[in-house]
């Protein structure tokens, strides 16, 4: 059984989706997803926060395609930790 996500996990997922959407810019979701080896629907779910805890290798693949470092991604998502008291 999977445990429900916390408010903090959902907020991290929202921040991740925002970062990926901005990094993708004008590129199509389909092109980016194909280049990363994932489905466009998976990317859509991540970007909209419906998949707030994607697999590490999915994020690593997207980072490579979008020219983001994993450090940048971690920092953007960790910002949710700062707001965690208000979110949780």
Buried (B, 14 or more C-beta within 10 A) or exposed (E): EEEEEEEBBBBBBBBBBBBBBEBBEEEEBEEBBBBBEBEBEBBBBBBEBEBBEBEEEBBEBBBBBBEBEEEBBEEBBEBBEEEBEEBE
